[in-house]
């Protein structure tokens, strides 16, 4: 994973099975840097408290009900374009 700054926001970029995913680098729980966490398959784990999110959907595997902000990532000729997606509601804090 890499982390980029875009318009004052830190965005993590990950490639899994040849597909690029982009998401907010900040965990919705306590602000851990997701880009510094572990990426195991499609699951990114926050380095602070092990909250675990699916990079494809932004939905948490643990704890249920949490979501991370995601971006649409489109790769064309080696360049990645991203656009923020509508936020999903997180029921867990």
C-alpha positions as CSV (number, residue, x, y, z in Angstrom):
1,X,0.0,0.0,0.0
2,X,1.0,3.6,-0.5
3,X,-0.5,6.8,1.0
4,X,-0.9,10.0,-1.0
5,X,-2.1,13.5,-0.1
6,X,-4.9,14.8,-2.2
7,X,-6.6,18.1,-1.5
8,X,-5.5,17.9,2.2
9,X,-6.7,14.3,2.6
10,X,-4.5,11.2,3.1
11,X,-5.6,8.4,0.8
12,X,-4.4,4.9,0.9
13,X,-4.0,3.0,-2.4
14,X,-3.8,-0.8,-2.6
15,X,-3.6,-3.2,-5.5
16,X,-5.1,-6.6,-4.9
17,X,-5.2,-9.3,-7.7
18,X,-4.4,-6.6,-10.3
19,X,-7.2,-4.2,-9.2
20,X,-6.5,-0.8,-7.6
21,X,-8.5,0.3,-4.6
22,X,-8.5,3.7,-2.8
23,X,-9.7,4.5,0.6
24,X,-9.4,7.1,3.4
25,X,-6.1,6.5,5.2
26,X,-7.8,7.3,8.6
27,X,-9.7,4.6,10.5
28,X,-13.1,5.8,11.6
29,X,-12.5,4.3,15.1
30,X,-9.5,6.2,16.5
31,X,-7.8,7.6,13.5
32,X,-5.2,4.9,12.9
33,X,-3.4,5.1,9.6
34,X,-4.9,2.3,7.5
35,X,-2.0,2.5,5.0
36,X,0.4,1.5,7.8
37,X,-1.8,-1.6,8.7
38,X,-1.7,-5.1,7.3
39,X,-3.3,-5.9,3.9
40,X,-4.2,-9.6,3.8
41,X,-6.0,-10.3,0.6
42,X,-8.9,-7.9,0.4
43,X,-8.8,-7.0,4.1
44,X,-6.9,-4.1,5.5
45,X,-6.4,-4.1,9.3
46,X,-6.0,-0.9,11.3
47,X,-2.6,-0.9,13.1
48,X,-4.1,0.6,16.3
49,X,-7.0,-1.7,17.3
50,X,-7.2,-4.3,14.5
51,X,-10.4,-3.0,13.0
52,X,-10.7,-4.8,9.7
53,X,-12.2,-3.5,6.4
54,X,-12.8,-5.0,3.0
55,X,-11.1,-2.7,0.5
56,X,-13.7,-3.6,-2.2
57,X,-16.8,-2.4,-0.2
58,X,-15.4,-0.3,2.7
59,X,-17.5,-2.4,5.0
60,X,-15.9,-3.7,8.2
61,X,-15.5,-7.4,8.9
62,X,-14.7,-6.4,12.5
63,X,-16.6,-4.8,14.1
64,X,-19.8,-5.2,12.1
65,X,-21.5,-2.0,11.2
66,X,-18.4,0.1,10.7
67,X,-17.4,1.5,7.3
68,X,-14.4,3.3,5.9
69,X,-14.6,6.1,3.3
70,X,-13.7,4.8,-0.2
71,X,-12.8,6.3,-3.6
72,X,-13.4,5.0,-7.1
73,X,-10.0,4.1,-8.5
74,X,-9.6,3.9,-12.2
75,X,-6.2,2.9,-13.7
76,X,-5.5,3.9,-17.3
77,X,-2.1,3.5,-18.9
78,X,-0.4,3.3,-15.5
79,X,-2.1,6.4,-14.1
80,X,-4.7,6.2,-11.3
81,X,-7.6,8.5,-11.1
82,X,-9.7,8.6,-8.0
83,X,-13.1,10.1,-7.1
84,X,-14.7,10.0,-3.7
85,X,-17.7,7.7,-3.4
86,X,-20.8,8.5,-1.2
87,X,-20.1,7.6,2.4
88,X,-21.8,4.7,4.0
89,X,-23.2,5.0,7.4
90,X,-21.1,3.6,10.2
91,X,-23.1,2.3,13.2
92,X,-20.0,1.6,15.4
93,X,-17.6,4.0,17.0
